[in-house]
């Protein structure tokens, strides 16, 4: 486990969310909740056929925006929205600057591009990749909050129990929580996603599929304030994450991944009628 954590932490930059496996989980849950019409249109877009071979959980779809981020730096602000810790609401004018955009406006924009059948296939395919990834990003709490200008926990150094080196709080939520849930389930990412999807009740599906990107960002912000930052010192380094903090937040991570998958499916179902 230590080796896996260390390797994955090297892969996660300051703007990534959930790590590669988390995004694949979100994509898989969405796949399980697509309508026949959405499946048909996605297969035509991805594969040039209406055969049922959709794989938005494939890493080259789900994680593509992270792969191209350094070559296209203008896309970096689209992965997050820095809502202040003590904010009373999401303020689009303050939190999502028009000249840079943010994860909220990016989801809105790329949903429109994907839904426009008059747009060329290359642009719609790129919009799909951004959309799959950014819906995952907006459900990672530290992509929607910052405390004392810490850039979503990227300036807060902590230690995961048993790990010899300090890591960013952001990275802990990117990787370690997802890895711990996978390890305890004994499953690889896609079977784990199937397990999460299979546990969704009709009531949860109806409730969790609602809302707008702005609503989801604010929901994630509140989770960051009440759960992610809770008990974590704002300053200093090498604070060891308590076992009770990990245990309490493992279900939070699972729920956020599940909500992201359901909400991504809803956006795709609506865009690809």
N, C-alpha and C positions, 0 to 999 in steps of 0.2 A: 504493500500500500504506500509506503514512504516513497519508493522509487516512482510509482505512478503519479503521486501528488507532485513530486518535484518536477517531473517531465512536463506535466500539464501546466504547472505554474509558469514554466518558461514560455509556453505557447500563448498564454493569455496576456494581451496588452491592456493598456489602461482603458480602452473603450470596448472591450469584449464583455459579453454577458453569458453566464451559464457555462462557458467553455464549449468546445465543439460537441460534446455528447449531449449537453442540455438542449442545444438547438435541434439536434437530430430527434430528441424525444418530443419536442414541441411539434416538429413537422410530422412525426408519426401519428401523434394523437389527432392532429388535423386530418391526416389521411383517413383515419378511421371514422371521421364524422363528416365526410364530404357527401353531397348529394350526387345522384347519378349524372345530372346535368353538369355539375362542376367537374366531376371525374372525366366526363367526355371532353369538355373543353380544355382541361389541363393536359390530358393525354395528347390532344392535337397540338397544343402549344409546346409541350416538352418532347414528344416523341414522333410527331407528325402522323399520328394514328389515333383511332378511338379505342384501341385495345387497352384493357385495364392494366397499365404498367406504371401508373403514377408513383414517383418516388421523390416527393419534396423533402423527405427526411434524409435523402442522400446528402452527404457532407458537402458536395460541390454545389448543391442548391442552398441548403440550410446555412452553410458557413461561408459562402462566397463573398458576402460583403466584408467579412474580416480579412479574407485573402487578398482583396483588392484595395483595402483601406490605405495602405502606404503609397500605392501608385496613384490613388485618387483622393488626396487629402481633403478635398472639399466635402467628401462624404462623412468624415469623422464626426461632425456635430450631429449627424442624423441618428446616431446610435443611442443618444441619451437626452435627458433634459434636466438641468441642474436647478431643481426647485429647492429653495432655501429651507433649512431644517425647521425654522420657526414660521414658515409661510402659513397663511390661513386658507389658501386656495391656490390652484394652478392659475397663474396669470399669463395668458398667452403673450401679451405685449412685452412683459418683463422676462419671462422664462424661455420664450421661443423666438429669438430675434429673427426678423424677416430676412436679413442678409445672409444668415447662416442656416436657419431652419433648426429643427430638433426632431426627436423621435416621433413626437405627436404629429407634426406637420408632414414628416416623411411618410408615415403610414397613410395619412389622408391622401397625399399626393399620389403615391404609388398604387393605392386602391383605385383611384380614378383612371390612371393610365392602364392598368390591367383590365378594367371594365370596358374601356373604349376599343371596340372591335375595328375601328377605323385606323387605329394606331398600328404601326408596323410590328411584325412579329418579334424582331430583336428588342425593341423598346419594351414590349409587353413582357417578354421573357426576363429582361433585366428587372422590371418592376416586380415581377413575381418573386425573384430571388431576394430583392430588398425587403419585400413585404414579409416573406416567411421569416427572415432573420429579425427584422425590427419588431415584429409582434412578440418574439421571444425576448428581445432586449427590454421592451417597455415593462415586462413582468418581472425583471430582475430589480429588486427594490433600490439597489445602489445606482441604478441608471436613472433614477428619478428623484434623487435627493443628494444634498451635500450639507455637511456640518462644518462650520468655520472654514469654508472654502477648501474642503479636503477633497474635492473632485470625486464625489461618490465613494469615499473611503479609500481612495488611492494614496492618501497621505498618512493613513493610519496603519501602523505596523503592529502585527500581532503574531502569536505562534499557535499553530494547531497542535493539540496534545501529541507528543511523540515525535514531532518534527524538530530537527535541530536548528533550523534557520527561521528567522522571522519572515512573514509574508504580508502583503497588503490585505487589509480587511476586504477590499473589493475582490481580490483574488481568492480568498477563502470562500466567498459566496459564489464566485464563478465556478470553482472547481471542487473544493473539498466536500461541500455539502452534497453535491450531485454524486460524487464518487462514493461517499459514505452510504447514501441511499441505494446506489447500485450494488455496492458490496454487501449490504445487509439483505438485499433482495435476492442475491445470488444470480442476477440476470444481467445480460448485456443490455445496452441502451434501448434497442427497439423492442425486445420482449418486455422490458420494464415499462416502456410506453404503453404497450398493449395491456399490461396489468393495470396501469393507472386508468386507461380509457375504460377498461372493463368494470372498474369500481364506480364510475360516474352514475349517479342516480338520475332519473328523469327530472327531479326537482332541481338538482345541481346543474344539469345541462341547461334547463330553462333559465335559471338565475345567472349562472356564470357566463352565458353566451351574450348577455346584454351589455349595454354601455357603449361609449365612444372611446377613441384613443385618449382623449383628455381625461375621461373618467378613469381609465386604466392607469394612467400616469399618476393621478392623485391617489388612487388606491395603493399603488406601489410605494409612493412617498410616505403614506401613513404607516405602511408596514416597516419601512426603513426607520422611521422615527420611533415607533413603539416596540419594535422587535430587533431590528438589525443593530442599531446603535445602543440599545438598552444594555447598560452595564459595561460598555466598552469605553475606556478612557479616551478623551479627545486628543490627548497629547501623550508623549512618551513613546516607548517602544518595548517590544518583546512581552507584551501582555499575553499571558497564556489563556486561550479560549477555554472557559469552564465546560465540563462535561454536560452540565445541566443546560447551558446555552445551546449546545449542539443538539441535545435531545429535544428541546423545545422547538427548535427551528427546522428540524428535518421535515415535519409535516407541512410547514409553511412553504418550503421549497417544492415539495411534491404538489401542493395545491396550486402554486403559482405556475408551475410547468403545465399542469392540467388545464388551468384557466387559459393560459396562452394558446394551447392547442385547440381548445374549443372556440376561442374567439377568432383565431386564425381561420378555422374552418368556416365560421360564420361570414367573415369578410370574403372568403373565396366563393362560398355558395352564393352570396349576394352579387358579387362582381361577375360571376360566370354562370348566369342563369341560362 
